[in-house]
């Protein structure tokens, strides 16, 4: 740790501290990083250079979110009348927000709202020479507020483009904003413009262009992007690009950010599921949900490009992506069931005997409630969750809505005939198949098993 003997830090000393903090953070030496942060926090009260250094450290994500917010709050309080530093605090708020968790609710920390309001007021009062600087901080701070300040964010991005229409980053930032708000066509156009203003390909520009084009249904544009990025992919189902990709997981939200507004700005219910990934940014849900999120097995979802975390299964790490939007709802039929089996996985295996993408999905073996820390931990082995033997299981049967219920039931009965000790009780399926007496018997058994 650098020893400081003078009250005022030289620019060189500030830079040395900043580099040491970043190095300590990279080496997971959080205590050392925080001790040196304290030196800058003390100095920043009277030295703008120290305050600016702190905003850089937070913006570049060298501090945990809570400490980043603590640092930015101290800087803001010390420089309330300094519009340059407040603008830098606004830009740095992206480093004090879990942006990979795309669908989380608006931040509760008061700093976000205070900064948006301070910069909005400054924009009204200030002359044009500071406008671009203020807009840079305001656009980012407003975007971090989920759907609460969308009009402020969008106007700020569009005004930045008016000020400097040849600066590619301004077009890209507008495209990024539009993507997360479900304005996919506008996002596609903005990312196309950003890409046209640079000589070399930037992956983030291409990713956001491909995602927005997919969301807008501009399949040919998306296909061209993915091919340029080296994907082996052609036009496929749902009039969208399709290739062969490993299965991955998605954290579905009842109300993803792109599909909600400021009056109901919450993700609602959430559930992490498997998808068959058809392109870098979309796939078909392959888990039958245990909750009603308005999206389910067989539906096609758009995902963002940055994983939230990774789930470990033995030696394999599976990326978990955020749910951006729902592209196709296939309206499958669903029937609750309770069942008995001799060994783990026996009931699930019935799915291989069913036609038309029907599935018997066992929640008892596939659904787990995890605390947020365990869910985010990439070192936690999720295979361990399936070790417990369950002889009584519950779940849901899913099937396309053009499959006659009686045919579905007959196929399940045929599969069960090969499994001597297995029974499935699905009273609602029996009712839909027109088998009233069987429905009454199965409902009693279903309720008994489901209770147990």
Secondary structure as UniProt FT lines:
FT   HELIX           11..26
FT   TURN            27..28
FT   HELIX           30..44
FT   TURN            45..46
FT   HELIX           48..59
FT   TURN            60..61
FT   HELIX           65..78
FT   TURN            79..81
FT   HELIX           83..92
FT   HELIX           93..96
FT   TURN            99..100
FT   TURN            102..103
FT   HELIX           110..125
FT   HELIX           128..130
FT   HELIX           131..143
FT   TURN            144..149
FT   HELIX           150..163
FT   TURN            165..166
FT   HELIX           168..180
FT   TURN            181..182
FT   HELIX           184..196
FT   HELIX           203..215
FT   TURN            216..217
FT   HELIX           219..228
FT   TURN            229..230
FT   STRAND          233..235
FT   HELIX           237..239
FT   STRAND          241..243
FT   STRAND          248..253
FT   TURN            254..255
FT   HELIX           257..259
FT   HELIX           262..264
FT   STRAND          270..279
FT   TURN            280..281
FT   STRAND          282..285
FT   TURN            297..298
FT   STRAND          300..313
FT   TURN            314..315
FT   STRAND          316..328
FT   STRAND          333..340
FT   TURN            344..347
FT   HELIX           348..353
FT   TURN            356..357
FT   STRAND          359..362
FT   HELIX           363..366
FT   HELIX           372..376
FT   TURN            378..379
FT   HELIX           382..386
FT   STRAND          392..399
FT   TURN            401..402
FT   HELIX           405..416
FT   TURN            417..418
FT   TURN            420..421
FT   STRAND          423..425
FT   HELIX           427..432
FT   TURN            433..434
FT   HELIX           436..451
//
